[in-house]
């Protein structure tokens, strides 16, 4: 069996906070939400083409690396753990009450928007029972937990939580004001489940290097993202099985207008043999030669095509496929046929791709 790694998974930086410890100082999510509210309001009012008709149109293959910021639909429970009370006794108050994959939406009737807010509410509860309202497998349920006093008037329940995700990925295609990226879903690294998102943004990314991939260790694109309003180039409206989708800002649309739109290939048009990955990994747009070595015709997932990088320039630069290239468009005979989705851990020159047919149907 071949070993492979989901490209975005290793690069998305999960902001995890354990309720056992105090919140660390850092980027203030509340301020960020205020900064981006106006931008997202403008984007949501833009015209959207009917995605059902896109197979009849041409799209622009992109290949640009962008910063990704995802807001989860509530505060995600990653796990539970032990706490030690003021008498030195250990317990796990949340065990079998809150479970991995729960989304906390309210605490004692108050909406929880950030993990910082949640931690503070638990810390200040004065020992009273806490009622968590959570979404579990699509259903809303209430859970009562008695907190543990771990210090003078400091209370904890022992849960790992996450409220947002950041990282790098690649835009596959654009048409009108719409884009598609990644070619696979964003799943939680701890629960393995598709993240339920309430929104998010894509940002212009400053790419300053590539850590080359070697057998056993996939490489990665190294970059910096400044999460400021002026750097937003689009919003994230959907996290689906085969990609993330949303609207672009006018600035990104204008930048792409000079690019040539090309037709889409149906699944049965994809052939084994020479193809190309379009990428900006070198700092400018380049086509890199690859070989499609196998087509899994009965697959409807994100591993429909088996790929091998044959381009000497790309191998010299990156070692092959690296993390952050997820979503790079694949072209064959001047048509967009799919996107890169995976890299083989034991051979970074090899990976998988998804057909553009499946990706776009998933919008």
C-alpha positions in Angstrom: 0.0 0.0 0.0 1.3 3.4 -0.9 1.8 5.9 1.9 0.7 9.5 1.3 -0.1 12.6 3.3 -2.8 15.1 2.8 -1.0 18.2 1.6 -2.7 20.9 3.6 -3.0 18.9 6.8 0.6 19.3 7.9 0.8 23.0 7.1 -2.4 24.3 8.6 -1.4 25.7 12.0 -4.1 24.8 14.6 -4.6 27.3 17.3 -5.2 24.9 20.2 -5.7 25.9 23.8 -6.1 23.6 26.7 -8.4 24.9 29.4 -6.0 23.6 32.0 -3.7 26.6 31.3 -4.1 30.3 30.9 -4.7 31.8 27.4 -1.5 33.0 25.8 -1.1 36.5 24.4 -1.3 36.8 20.6 -3.5 37.9 17.7 -6.9 39.1 19.0 -9.6 37.3 17.1 -12.2 39.8 18.2 -10.3 42.7 16.6 -9.7 40.7 13.5 -13.4 40.1 13.1 -14.2 43.8 13.4 -11.6 44.5 10.7 -12.9 42.1 8.2 -16.6 42.5 8.7 -16.9 45.3 6.1 -14.9 43.4 3.5 -17.0 40.2 3.9 -20.2 42.3 3.7 -19.0 43.7 0.4 -18.1 40.3 -1.0 -21.3 38.7 0.0 -23.2 41.2 -2.2 -21.3 40.3 -5.3 -22.9 38.5 -8.2 -22.5 34.7 -8.3 -22.7 32.6 -11.4 -24.7 29.4 -11.3 -22.2 26.7 -10.4 -24.3 24.1 -12.2 -23.5 25.9 -15.5 -19.7 26.1 -15.0 -18.9 23.0 -16.9 -20.1 24.8 -20.0 -17.7 27.7 -19.4 -14.0 28.4 -19.4 -12.1 29.1 -16.2 -8.8 30.7 -15.3 -6.2 28.2 -13.9 -4.6 30.0 -11.1 -1.9 28.2 -9.0 -1.3 31.1 -6.6 -0.4 30.3 -2.9 -2.6 32.1 -0.4 -3.0 32.3 3.3 -6.1 30.6 4.6 -8.0 31.6 7.8 -10.9 29.4 8.8 -13.5 30.2 11.5 -15.1 27.1 13.0 -18.8 26.9 13.6 -18.4 27.1 17.3 -15.5 26.1 19.5 -14.3 22.7 18.6 -13.6 20.1 21.3 -10.4 18.3 20.6 -10.2 16.1 23.7 -10.6 16.0 27.4 -7.9 15.7 30.1 -7.3 15.5 33.8 -7.2 18.5 36.1 -5.7 18.7 39.6 -7.8 20.4 42.3 -6.5 22.5 45.2 -6.1 19.4 47.4 -3.9 17.6 44.8 -6.7 15.2 43.6 -6.9 14.5 39.9 -10.1 14.1 38.0 -11.5 14.4 34.4 -14.7 16.3 34.8 -15.5 16.5 31.1 -14.9 12.9 30.3 -17.8 11.2 28.6 -19.7 14.4 28.7 -18.0 16.5 26.1 -16.5 14.4 23.3 -14.1 14.9 20.5 -15.8 16.6 17.6 -18.4 18.6 19.7 -18.8 22.2 18.7 -19.5 24.4 21.8 -21.8 27.2 20.9 -23.1 28.4 24.3 -22.2 28.2 27.9 -24.9 28.9 30.5 -27.0 30.4 27.7 -24.3 32.8 26.5 -22.9 32.5 23.0 -19.2 31.6 22.9 -17.3 33.0 20.0 -13.7 32.5 21.0 -11.7 30.1 23.2 -10.5 33.0 25.1 -14.0 33.9 26.0 -14.8 30.3 26.9 -11.7 30.0 29.2 -12.6 33.2 31.0 -16.2 32.1 31.6 -15.1 28.8 33.0 -12.4 30.4 35.2 -14.9 32.9 36.6 -17.8 30.5 37.2 -17.5 30.5 41.1 -17.8 26.7 41.2 -21.4 26.7 39.8 -22.4 23.9 37.4 -21.8 24.7 33.8 -24.3 23.9 31.0 -22.6 23.6 27.6 -24.8 23.8 24.5 -23.0 21.8 21.7 -23.6 20.6 18.2 -22.8 16.9 18.1 -23.2 15.0 14.8 -25.5 17.7 13.5 -27.8 17.7 16.6 -27.9 20.3 19.4 -27.5 18.9 22.9 -26.9 20.3 26.4 -24.3 18.9 28.7 -23.8 19.8 32.4 -20.3 19.7 34.0 -19.2 20.5 37.5 -16.0 22.5 37.3 -12.9 21.8 39.5 -11.3 24.4 41.6 -7.6 24.3 40.7 -6.5 27.5 42.5 -8.0 30.3 44.6 -11.3 31.0 42.8 -10.0 29.5 39.5 -12.0 26.8 37.9 -11.4 24.4 35.0 -13.1 21.5 33.3 -10.2 19.9 31.4 -10.9 20.3 27.7 -8.7 20.9 24.6 -10.5 23.4 22.3 -9.9 25.1 18.9 -11.7 28.0 17.4 -9.8 28.7 14.1 -7.2 27.4 11.7 -4.6 29.1 9.6 -2.2 27.9 6.9 -1.2 28.0 3.2 -2.9 26.5 0.2 -3.3 27.1 -3.6 -6.1 28.5 -5.6 -7.0 26.1 -8.4 -9.3 28.1 -10.7 -11.4 31.3 -10.9 -14.4 32.5 -12.9 -16.3 35.7 -12.5 -15.9 36.5 -8.8 -15.7 32.9 -7.7 -12.8 30.6 -6.9 -12.1 27.0 -6.0 -9.0 25.9 -4.0 -7.2 22.9 -2.4 -9.0 20.0 -4.1 -9.8 18.4 -0.8 -11.5 19.3 2.4 -10.0 20.9 5.5 -10.3 18.3 8.2 -9.4 18.6 11.8 -6.0 17.1 12.5 -7.1 15.6 15.8 -10.7 14.5 15.1 -10.2 13.6 11.5 -13.6 15.1 10.7 -14.5 17.7 8.1 -14.4 21.1 9.8 -17.8 22.8 10.1 -17.0 26.4 9.2 -18.8 29.7 9.8 -16.7 31.5 7.3 -13.1 32.7 6.7 -10.8 34.5 4.4 -8.0 34.0 2.0 -5.1 36.4 2.2 -2.2 37.4 0.0 0.8 35.4 1.2 4.5 36.4 1.2 6.4 33.3 0.1 10.0 33.4 1.1 11.2 29.8 0.5 10.6 26.1 0.1 11.8 23.3 2.4 12.5 20.5 -0.1 10.8 17.2 0.3 12.8 14.0 0.8 11.7 10.4 1.2 9.9 10.1 4.5 9.6 13.8 5.1 7.3 15.9 2.8 8.6 19.4 2.2 6.6 22.6 2.5 6.2 26.1 1.2 7.5 28.6 3.7 5.7 31.9 3.9 4.3 34.7 6.0 0.7 35.9 6.2 -0.3 39.3 7.6 -3.9 38.9 8.6 -4.8 42.5 7.9 -7.9 43.8 6.1 -5.8 45.2 3.1 -4.4 41.7 2.5 -7.7 39.9 2.1 -8.2 38.6 -1.4 -11.4 36.6 -0.9 -13.7 35.0 1.6 -14.4 31.3 2.3 -18.0 30.3 2.0 -17.8 26.5 1.8 -15.5 23.8 3.1 -16.5 20.8 1.0 -15.1 17.3 0.5 -13.2 18.4 -2.6 -12.1 21.9 -1.8 -12.9 25.3 -0.3 -14.9 27.8 -2.3 -15.8 31.4 -2.1 -15.7 34.9 -3.6 -12.7 37.0 -4.6 -12.1 40.7 -3.9 -12.1 43.1 -6.8 -8.3 43.4 -6.5 -7.7 39.7 -7.1 -10.3 39.6 -9.9 -8.5 42.5 -11.6 -5.1 40.7 -11.3 -6.5 37.6 -12.9 -8.3 39.4 -15.8 -5.1 39.4 -17.8 -4.9 35.6 -17.6 -6.3 33.4 -20.3 -9.4 31.3 -19.5 -9.3 27.7 -20.8 -11.9 24.9 -21.2 -12.5 22.2 -18.6 -11.9 18.6 -19.4 -14.5 15.9 -18.7 -13.3 12.9 -16.6 -13.2 10.7 -19.7 -10.9 13.2 -21.5 -8.1 12.8 -19.0 -5.3 10.6 -20.4 -2.3 8.9 -19.0 0.9 10.6 -20.1 2.3 14.2 -20.2 0.5 17.0 -18.3 1.6 20.1 -16.4 1.2 21.6 -13.0 0.8 25.4 -12.9 2.4 27.0 -9.8 3.9 30.2 -8.5 6.2 28.3 -6.1 9.2 29.9 -7.7 7.8 33.4 -7.2 6.4 33.6 -10.7 3.9 31.6 -12.8 5.5 28.5 -14.3 4.3 25.3 -15.9 6.0 22.2 -14.6 5.9 18.9 -16.5 4.4 15.9 -14.8 3.3 12.4 -16.0 -0.1 11.0 -15.2 0.9 7.4 -14.5 -2.5 6.0 -13.5 -6.2 7.0 -13.7 -8.5 5.5 -11.1 -11.7 5.6 -13.2 -13.9 4.2 -10.5 -12.8 6.7 -7.9 -15.0 9.7 -7.0 -12.6 11.0 -4.4 -9.5 13.2 -4.3 -7.1 10.4 -5.4 -8.5 9.9 -9.0 -5.1 10.5 -10.7 -1.7 9.2 -9.8 1.0 11.8 -10.7 4.8 11.8 -11.0 6.8 15.0 -11.3 9.3 14.8 -14.2 10.3 18.5 -14.5 13.9 18.9 -13.4 13.4 22.5 -12.4 10.6 21.7 -10.0 12.5 18.7 -8.5 15.5 20.9 -8.0 13.4 23.7 -6.4 11.1 21.6 -4.2 12.0 17.9 -4.5 8.6 17.3 -6.1 5.2 18.0 -4.5 5.3 19.9 -1.2 2.8 20.9 1.4 1.1 24.2 0.3 0.9 23.0 -3.3 -2.5 21.4 -2.6 -4.9 22.8 -5.2 -2.3 23.5 -7.9 -4.1 23.2 -11.3 -3.2 20.3 -13.6 -3.4 21.1 -17.3 -3.4 18.7 -20.3 -3.9 19.6 -24.0 -4.7 23.2 -23.0 -7.6 22.1 -20.7 -7.9 22.2 -17.0 -8.2 18.6 -15.9 -7.8 18.7 -12.1 -5.8 19.7 -9.1 -3.0 18.3 -7.0 -4.2 16.9 -3.6 -1.7 14.6 -2.0 2.0 13.8 -1.9 3.5 10.4 -1.2 5.5 10.4 2.0 8.0 7.8 0.7 8.5 9.6 -2.7 7.8 13.4 -2.9 8.0 13.2 -6.7 4.7 11.3 -6.6 1.2 12.2 -5.5 -2.5 12.2 -6.3 -4.9 14.6 -8.0 -8.6 15.1 -8.3 -10.5 15.6 -11.6 -11.8 19.2 -12.1 -15.1 17.5 -12.9 -15.5 16.2 -9.4 -14.1 19.3 -7.8 -16.5 21.8 -9.5 -19.5 19.5 -9.0 -18.7 19.8 -5.3 -18.9 23.6 -5.2 
